[in-house]
Amino acid sequence: MDRLEKHVEHILNQTQSNQAEREEMKEDFLSHLYALKKKYEEEGFESEVAERKAIEDFGEADSVGNEMQETMYPYQRGLLYVIGLATIALGVFLHFALLNVFGEPSFGWLAIQLVVGTLVTLTAMNISLLGKYYWSVNVLVFLTAGWNGFNAFVVTQFPQVQMILFTIYIAVLIGLCLVFVIRNSYVYSLQESNDRSTRRLKKVSYIVNILAGALICGVALFFAYGFIVMVGINFFVLIPIGIFIGWLLFYKYLMELTSQKPVAAMVPGLIVIALITAFTVTPWVLQTRVHLFL
């Protein structure tokens, strides 16, 4: 690999492009660089000097690569950095809050929090290596949202002011995770279609399914937390966690289905949203009617 090829590889390492996109960009960039090199050689420069000047004209690799990433996938890398660093910060804040309120260290829990946040941050730093595997990155970010959602149940033990502040922080962080997953899934779907109406339909389909997944995982985490509080960590905790993991596996299929048949892909999500809404709202309605009757 010569100097020009290394420069192009360095540029591509700043983007989350898939293999087909990488090959296309690599061919275009190398063609332009070799043309610049030839121009300088024709002007009388030696080959090595011509290469250096061609690279200087083309632009610094990190700068060009980051610009390409933002053009092709705006805010994706920045979102990963925010999610990862905010998750790490939440772990530190909660650790000291737990020490202050309960006087007991929680190093095991803190380690998990730091590992999750660090993995997301490393994904942002190595976007070309991991970012092109859309489903894998979605799983990591959704797991981050789920873990932070579990923290939302933990902070209910804090005094009211702390509980409110941490709940708002966690809600914003989970919201950013969901935004990233929707955007990343949508980027994946763009590989198969350039039609604007189809893209819009796919975006709606992804939003519906992510919201349905968030509801499923939220309910699963609620029951997992309930089992842990009431009976401790045992076999029953694996049931809601299994549901959480099962949906993540199913979402890979939904990503592929949405890219081809967005309307059909919305059906499972709409059914889930309707069922969970019904089970949530119906008891409240019945209780209200009983109170009115009495």
Number of C-alpha atoms within 10 A of each C-alpha: 7 7 12 18 16 12 21 23 17 17 25 26 21 26 28 25 25 16 11 10 13 18 13 10 16 17 14 12 20 15 12 14 22 17 13 19 25 17 14 19 16 11 10 11 15 12 13 12 14 21 22 15 17 21 20 11 12 16 14 13 20 15 12 17 20 17 16 18 23 15 11 14 16 13 14 21 24 13 18 25 20 18 27 28 18 17 27 22 15 21 23 16 13 20 18 15 16 18 12 11 11 11 10 11 14 13 10 8 12 18 14 14 24 18 15 23 27 18 16 24 24 14 21 26 17 16 23 22 16 18 23 17 16 19 22 14 22 23 17 19 26 23 18 23 26 20 17 23 21 19 20 19 15 16 20 14 13 15 10 11 9 14 17 14 12 21 19 12 16 22 16 13 22 23 14 18 26 21 16 22 24 22 20 21 26 23 18 19 23 15 12 11 13 10 9 9 10 17 19 13 17 26 21 18 26 28 21 21 24 20 17 22 22 21 17 20 26 18 16 21 23 16 17 20 19 14 18 13 10 8 10 13 13 9 8 14 19 13 13 21 15 12 16 22 15 12 17 21 13 11 20 17 13 24 23 16 16 25 24 16 16 23 13 13 22 22 14 14 23 15 12 18 19 13 12 15 12 11 10 11 11 12 11 11 10 11 11 12 11 10 8 8 7 6
